[in-house]
Amino acid sequence: MAQFTATSAASQTPSILIETKPEEMSIVDVKTGPAAATFIAGGVGAAALGIIVPLSEAIPALKTWLTWNAGVGPLAGKTIIPSILFFVVWLVLGLMFRDKNVNLRTSLAVGFVGLFIGLLGTFPPFYDLFTAH
């Protein structure tokens, strides 16, 4: 039998005593699918950003096409496309993995690889290599 005691800060005396029998305690089986879908979708979105940035520097027509708002410039398209991609992948994988247990190490690895691609692709010394002169 497990006993939990809470004490009052002012008196330092037990004010609540909760007794729980082992058969009343249960472990909840939480499915890992939704978390895995989030990790993978985050990696896909970050990787998309890391790919779009150097491509838009290398292809002037793409940079022009990504300029959806003159005040914002091509940054609008560069960020909106990966954001939409993140939500689409998250929705699809979330529905596919809803009631499943998925290997979180694999999904985290995929997410971190995507994050690395995203960070590398948005690193100015890297994407400047692709700038059209």
C-alpha positions in Angstrom: 0.0 0.0 0.0 1.4 3.4 -1.0 0.9 6.3 1.3 1.4 9.9 0.2 1.5 12.7 2.9 1.2 16.4 2.2 2.3 18.8 5.0 1.2 22.3 5.7 4.0 24.8 5.3 2.9 26.8 8.4 2.5 23.9 10.9 4.8 21.2 9.4 2.1 18.7 10.4 0.5 16.3 7.9 -2.7 17.7 6.7 -3.7 15.1 4.0 -3.1 11.4 4.0 -3.8 9.5 0.7 -3.7 5.7 0.7 -3.6 3.8 -2.6 -3.7 0.1 -3.0 -1.4 -1.4 -5.7 -4.4 -2.8 -7.7 -5.8 0.8 -7.9 -2.7 2.1 -9.6 -2.2 1.6 -13.3 0.3 2.5 -16.0 -1.2 4.3 -18.9 -0.1 3.2 -22.3 0.6 6.3 -24.2 1.1 5.9 -28.0 4.3 7.5 -29.4 2.9 8.0 -32.9 1.8 11.6 -32.5 5.1 12.7 -31.0 7.0 10.9 -33.8 4.9 12.6 -36.4 5.8 16.0 -34.9 9.5 15.2 -34.9 9.5 14.1 -38.5 7.3 16.9 -39.7 9.6 19.4 -38.0 12.6 17.9 -39.7 10.9 18.0 -43.1 9.9 21.6 -42.6 13.4 22.6 -41.5 14.9 20.7 -44.4 12.6 22.3 -46.9 13.7 25.8 -45.7 17.3 24.7 -45.9 16.8 23.6 -49.5 14.6 26.6 -50.7 17.1 29.2 -49.4 20.1 28.1 -51.5 17.9 27.3 -54.5 16.4 30.8 -54.4 19.9 32.3 -54.3 21.0 30.1 -57.3 17.9 30.6 -59.4 16.8 34.2 -59.9 13.5 33.2 -61.4 12.7 31.2 -58.2 13.7 34.1 -56.0 11.3 36.4 -58.0 8.5 33.8 -57.8 8.9 33.6 -54.0 8.4 37.3 -53.7 4.7 37.2 -52.8 4.8 40.5 -51.0 7.0 43.4 -52.1 7.5 44.6 -48.6 8.7 41.2 -47.3 10.5 40.1 -50.5 11.3 36.4 -51.2 11.4 35.7 -47.4 7.6 35.4 -47.6 7.7 32.4 -50.0 10.8 31.0 -48.4 9.0 30.6 -45.0 5.4 30.0 -46.0 6.2 27.0 -48.2 8.1 25.1 -45.5 5.5 26.0 -42.9 2.7 24.6 -45.1 4.8 21.5 -45.7 5.3 21.0 -42.0 1.6 21.2 -41.3 0.7 18.8 -44.2 3.3 16.2 -43.1 2.3 16.6 -39.5 -1.4 16.0 -40.4 -0.7 13.0 -42.6 1.7 11.3 -40.3 -0.4 12.2 -37.3 -3.3 10.4 -38.8 -1.2 7.5 -39.9 0.6 7.1 -36.6 -2.4 8.1 -34.3 -2.9 4.7 -32.5 0.6 3.3 -33.1 3.8 3.0 -31.1 6.6 4.3 -33.3 10.3 4.1 -32.7 11.1 7.6 -31.2 14.8 7.2 -31.8 14.3 6.9 -35.5 11.8 9.7 -35.7 14.1 11.9 -33.6 17.0 11.1 -35.9 15.0 12.0 -39.0 14.0 15.2 -37.3 17.5 16.1 -36.4 18.9 15.3 -39.9 16.2 17.7 -41.3 17.1 20.3 -38.7 20.8 20.0 -39.7 19.9 20.4 -43.3 17.8 23.4 -42.4 20.5 25.1 -40.4 23.1 24.4 -43.0 21.0 25.7 -45.8 20.2 28.9 -44.0 23.8 29.6 -42.9 24.9 32.7 -44.9 28.4 31.4 -45.8 26.8 28.3 -47.2 23.9 29.7 -49.2 26.2 32.6 -50.5 28.1 29.9 -52.4 25.0 29.6 -54.6 24.3 33.3 -55.1 23.9 34.2 -58.7 26.4 36.9 -59.7 
